[in-house]
Amino acid sequence: MFYYEILSKTMLTRRWFLAAPALAAQPKFAWPSGKSCAISLSWDDARLSQVDAGIPFLNKHGVKGTFYILPRNWEKRLDGWRAAAKQGHELAHHSNSHPCSINFGFTRTNGLEDYTIARLEADIEAATAQFQNSFGFKPVSFAYPCGQKYVGRGAATRSYVPVIAEHFESGRGYLDEAANNPEVCDLANLMGIGLDNISFADMKRHADTARKENRWLIFAGHEMGSTGNQTTNLDALAELIEYAKNPANGIWLDTVAEVAKYIKGKRA
C-alpha cells in the first residue's frame, strides 16, 4: 500500500510540472545603447601620481575617471584637481582623516574602533565643507577608507552605511569579490574591485564576467604609473580602455556618479 501511495504522489507531481507554464526568462538590465555592462575607473586618496601622471593619461585616451580625494592631499595640487574637474573627471569624497581599523599602523590614533557614528559624521561633514570651499560644489560619491564600513567595537559596533546613504548618491567599497548587480545593488554599499598591481589579463577577466552577468564593475586603485606598491599599471590600463571602447564588447565606460545616476533613474 505504501508503495502505491508514493507512486501516486509522484505521478501527480509529474503531471503538475507538465501542466505548469514555463517560467519566463528574466529580462536583462537595460544599459544605455544596448550595452552589456558598465565599468567605472576610480582611484583613492588624491595621490600625486594621479594628478601628475594619471589624469593626463586618461585625457589622452578620452576617458573620465572618478577620484575619491582627501583634503590634506588635494591641497598639494589644488590647481591640478580643479583642472581635472573642468575636464570632466569626477572629484568625489573620501572622508577628512581617512579612518580605518586600528589594526593598521598608520591609523593607530585614528581607528574606527574608537569612533562613534556622530564622530564619523562630523569627519565627513568637515571634508565636505573643505571640498565646497576648494571646488565650489558638493561631491555626490563616497569611497569607504580601506573599504571598512563600521565604527566601534564588539557588541557596540555599528555600520555607517546609513550615514553615507543620507549624504551621498553612492558609497564604494574596496577589495570586494564581484561586480554590482544593477537590479538590486545598494548604491550606498557598492562593491569595488582592486585595480592595483594587476595585469590586463586580470582586468579583462573581471570585465568579461561583468559583460556576461550584465553588471556594473567598479575598479578601485591608488597610485598611477608603471611600477610600485598600490600602483595601477598604465600600460595594462591602456589595453583595458582599448578593449572597453571596442563597440563589439558592449561596455559603457563612465564615472561612478554617471552610472549611479542612470541606475537610480531606471529604478524610479
C-alpha positions in Angstrom: 0.0 0.0 0.0 2.8 2.4 0.9 4.4 1.8 -2.5 1.2 2.7 -4.3 0.8 5.9 -2.3 4.4 7.1 -3.2 3.8 6.2 -6.9 0.5 8.1 -6.9 2.1 11.2 -5.4 5.0 11.0 -7.9 2.6 10.9 -10.8 0.7 13.9 -9.5 3.9 15.8 -9.2 4.9 14.9 -12.7 1.5 16.0 -14.0 1.8 19.3 -12.2 5.2 20.0 -13.8 3.8 19.1 -17.2 0.8 21.4 -16.8 2.7 24.3 -15.2 3.5 27.2 -17.6 7.2 27.7 -18.5 8.9 30.3 -16.4 9.7 33.4 -18.4 13.3 34.4 -18.7 14.1 37.5 -16.7 14.9 40.4 -18.9 18.4 41.8 -18.7 19.0 45.2 -17.2 18.8 47.8 -20.0 22.2 49.6 -20.1 22.4 52.6 -22.5 22.6 52.0 -26.2 22.2 48.2 -25.7 25.5 47.9 -23.8 26.1 44.7 -21.8 27.7 46.2 -18.7 29.2 49.3 -17.2 32.7 49.9 -16.0 33.9 52.8 -13.8 37.6 53.5 -13.1 38.3 55.0 -9.7 41.2 55.9 -7.5 41.6 56.9 -3.9 43.4 59.5 -1.8 44.3 62.2 -4.3 47.9 60.9 -4.6 50.3 63.0 -6.5 50.8 60.4 -9.3 47.1 60.6 -10.1 47.1 64.3 -10.9 50.6 64.4 -12.3 50.5 61.3 -14.5 47.1 59.6 -14.3 44.8 62.4 -15.3 46.9 63.4 -18.3 46.9 59.7 -19.3 43.1 59.5 -19.1 42.7 62.7 -21.0 44.9 61.3 -23.8 42.7 58.3 -24.0 39.4 60.3 -23.8 38.3 58.6 -20.6 36.8 60.1 -17.4 37.8 58.7 -14.0 36.4 59.0 -10.5 38.8 60.3 -7.9 38.0 60.0 -4.2 40.1 62.7 -2.7 41.4 63.8 0.7 41.8 67.4 1.8 45.3 67.1 3.0 46.4 65.6 -0.4 44.3 67.7 -2.8 45.8 70.8 -1.4 49.2 69.8 -2.7 47.9 70.0 -6.3 44.8 72.2 -5.9 45.1 73.8 -9.4 45.6 70.4 -11.0 42.5 69.0 -9.3 40.4 72.0 -10.2 41.5 71.5 -13.8 40.6 67.8 -13.6 37.1 68.7 -12.6 36.7 71.1 -15.5 38.0 68.3 -17.8 35.0 66.1 -16.8 36.6 63.9 -14.2 34.6 63.2 -11.1 36.0 64.5 -7.8 34.5 62.5 -5.0 34.6 62.2 -1.2 37.0 60.0 0.8 36.5 61.4 4.3 38.6 64.0 6.1 41.0 62.0 8.2 40.8 58.6 6.4 39.8 56.5 9.5 40.5 52.7 9.2 40.8 49.8 11.6 43.1 50.4 14.5 45.0 47.2 13.3 46.7 49.3 10.6 49.8 51.0 11.9 49.1 54.2 10.0 45.8 54.8 11.7 46.6 53.6 15.3 45.5 57.0 16.7 42.5 57.3 14.3 41.0 53.8 14.4 37.4 53.2 13.5 37.1 51.1 16.7 37.4 54.3 18.7 34.8 56.2 16.6 31.1 56.8 17.2 28.6 57.5 14.4 28.5 61.1 15.5 32.2 61.5 15.3 32.3 59.7 11.9 29.6 62.0 10.5 31.5 65.1 11.8 34.6 63.9 10.0 32.7 63.6 6.8 31.0 66.9 7.1 34.3 68.6 7.8 35.7 67.3 4.5 32.5 68.3 2.6 32.9 71.9 3.8 36.5 72.0 2.6 35.5 70.4 -0.6 32.9 73.0 -1.3 35.3 75.8 -0.4 38.0 74.4 -2.7 35.9 73.3 -5.7 32.6 75.2 -5.4 30.4 72.1 -5.5 29.4 69.2 -3.2 30.6 65.7 -4.1 27.9 63.0 -4.7 30.0 59.8 -4.4 31.9 58.4 -1.4 34.5 55.7 -1.0 34.9 54.0 2.4 38.5 54.4 3.6 40.1 50.9 3.5 36.7 49.6 2.3 35.6 49.4 6.0 32.1 50.5 6.9 31.8 50.3 10.7 32.6 52.2 13.9 33.0 50.8 17.5 34.0 47.5 19.0 32.3 44.2 19.7 28.6 44.5 20.6 28.8 48.2 20.2 29.9 48.0 16.5 27.7 50.0 14.2 27.6 50.3 10.4 28.0 53.8 9.0 26.5 52.8 5.6 23.2 54.7 6.7 25.3 57.9 7.1 26.7 57.6 3.6 23.2 56.9 2.2 22.0 60.1 3.8 24.8 62.3 2.5 25.7 60.8 -0.9 24.3 59.2 -4.0 26.7 56.2 -3.7 29.3 54.6 -1.4 32.0 52.4 -2.8 33.9 49.6 -1.0 37.3 48.1 -1.8 38.9 44.7 -2.4 35.5 43.1 -2.9 34.9 39.9 -4.9 32.2 40.8 -7.5 30.7 43.5 -9.7 27.4 45.1 -8.8 24.0 43.8 -9.9 22.2 47.0 -11.1 18.8 45.5 -10.5 19.3 45.0 -6.7 22.6 46.6 -5.5 22.6 49.0 -2.6 24.0 52.2 -4.1 25.3 53.2 -0.6 27.2 49.9 -0.4 28.8 49.2 -3.8 31.5 46.7 -4.4 34.9 47.8 -5.6 37.4 45.5 -7.3 41.1 46.2 -6.7 42.9 47.7 -9.8 46.4 48.0 -8.4 49.3 45.6 -9.4 47.2 43.5 -11.7 47.7 42.7 -15.4 45.5 43.4 -18.4 44.5 39.8 -18.4 43.1 40.1 -14.9 41.3 43.4 -15.8 39.8 41.7 -18.8 38.7 38.7 -16.8 36.7 40.9 -14.5 35.3 42.9 -17.4 34.2 39.7 -19.2 32.5 38.5 -16.1 30.6 41.8 -15.8 29.7 41.5 -19.5 28.4 38.0 -19.1 26.4 38.9 -16.0 25.1 42.3 -17.2 26.7 44.1 -14.2 28.5 47.3 -13.1 32.2 46.8 -12.5 33.9 49.4 -10.4 37.7 49.3 -10.3 39.5 50.9 -7.4 43.1 51.9 -7.4 45.7 54.2 -5.8 49.0 55.2 -7.4 49.1 55.5 -11.3 52.3 54.6 -13.1 54.4 51.7 -14.2 55.7 50.0 -11.0 55.4 50.3 -7.3 53.2 49.4 -4.3 49.5 50.0 -4.8 50.0 51.1 -8.4 47.7 50.8 -11.3 49.8 49.9 -14.3 49.0 52.4 -17.0 50.2 50.2 -19.9 47.7 47.5 -18.7 45.0 50.1 -18.2 45.6 51.4 -21.8 44.8 47.9 -23.0 41.6 47.8 -20.9 40.5 51.1 -22.2 41.0 50.0 -25.8 39.1 46.8 -25.1 36.2 48.7 -23.4 36.0 51.2 -26.3 35.6 48.4 -28.9 31.8 48.6 -29.8 31.7 44.8 -30.2 32.4 44.3 -26.5 29.3 46.3 -25.3 30.9 48.2 -22.4 29.7 51.5 -21.1 32.8 53.3 -19.6 31.8 56.2 -17.3 32.2 57.7 -13.9 30.7 56.3 -10.7 28.3 59.3 -10.5 27.0 58.9 -14.0 26.4 55.2 -13.7 24.8 55.5 -10.3 22.5 58.3 -11.6 21.5 56.1 -14.5 20.7 53.1 -12.3 18.7 55.3 -9.9 16.7 56.7 -12.8 15.9 53.3 -14.1 14.5 52.3 -10.7 12.3 55.4 -10.4 
